[in-house]
Structures are given as structure tokens and as C-alpha cells.
Amino acid sequence: MRTRTLLMLTAAVAALTLPTALPAAAADTPVLTTGATGGTPVAVGDTLTASLASGTTATFHSSATGTSGVSCTASQFTVSVTDNPTAPGTATESLTAHTFDSSTCTSNVTGVLGVNGIQVANLPYTTTVSSDGTVAVTPPSGSAVRTTVTLRTLLGSVNCVYEAPGLSGTASNTDNGIAFTDQHFTKVSGSSLCFANGYFTATYAPVTDGGATVFVN
């Protein structure tokens, strides 16, 4: 009996003094996951893409409240994930491409017959996505978010060049997209057919990682 008591006491002391073997704790949830909130972590280096939300257009109007300008029904962006820390936090991406299909673009500006192209310059841009849904697009130091809209007129092609210091958007898990509303650009060169200011509005959804829907945590 005494031997059994000593063995029990020894076991109790060992339980208090040695680490207890427990199942591995679940990994911390990062800002970006796929499949669901708290789902599969998006890996650094992954490429994320998004086209315009179904049934929507990307617009570049001459005023925040007006309807005069350019409208496109096909546009897409591509980013590479460079950091995806634990939520709450801010994920970082490199925006490597932002394209518009000019064949889907139209203009209602007087004197303009059509849109020959829209080109985004000074890429890549740094893009951040925060847990609260805040999205920021920042150009390289010393440059700007630069867009050239090429319009077709009776007198030939006209290049309208616009710049913005950066863009602000909002990410939502409702449509797994990113929305930009009335982002202000200023004309830096172009003819009188180019409006002095441009206001960019578009919703890109869903954002996907190899076909899997991306969520923000």
C-alpha cells in the first residue's frame, strides 16, 4: 500500500512540474483567407484577381455627381500578396495589372466618337487591405496613380492623361469584392475634349485566389 501511495504522489508531482502534452493550437487566422472567414490562409506570393461585379460598369465621369464621361463593362485587376499577417491587421499586396477592355468602353462626351483604350501606368502599386475593410492603393514614391484615356474623335485620337495621389476603396465579405467610389483624378495633359477632372467608380467582385473566393478577417 505504501509503495502504491508513493507512486501516486510521484505521478502527481510530475504532472505539476512537467509540460502537459496538448493538441497543437489552431493557427492564428490571417487577414486574408479563402472559402470563408477564418478559412484557409492566403499564402504570400499568391496571385489574386477580380473582374467587375456582374452587371456593373467602371465609370470615369467628369464630376462626382455627373454622368458625362467614359463607361466600361469589362475591367480586371491582378495583385500578388506580399504580406498576410494575423487578424486584426493589414495585408499588403502588389498591384501588377489593372486593365480595361476598350471594346466594351463607350463615351457620351460631346465630340467623342469612341474609346480606343485605357492604360494604367506607373505599376506596380502597393495595395493594403485592413481587417476593417479599408483598402488603399499607393503608387511608387515620387509618382502617381496615372491613367491615360485615348478617345476617338473626328480629328483623330486624343490622349487624356489623369493622375491621382492614391486610391481608397472598401472591401466587403458580402460580395467578396472591393469598391471604389468617386476617386478623384486631375488632368495633367490632353486637349479641350479631355475633362479637367475624372471621378473613378467601380466594384470588383469576387476577388479570387486560384478560383477560391477571398475573405477579409
Secondary structure by P-SEA (a helix, b strand, c coil): caaaaaaaaaaaaaaacccccccccccccccccccccccccccccbbbbbcccccbbbbbccccccccbbbbcccbbbbbbcccccccbbbbbbbcbbbbccccccccccccccccccccccccbbbbbcccbbbbbbccccccbbbbbbbbccccbbbbbbbbccccccccccccccccccbbbbbcccccccccbbbbbbcccccccccbbbbcc
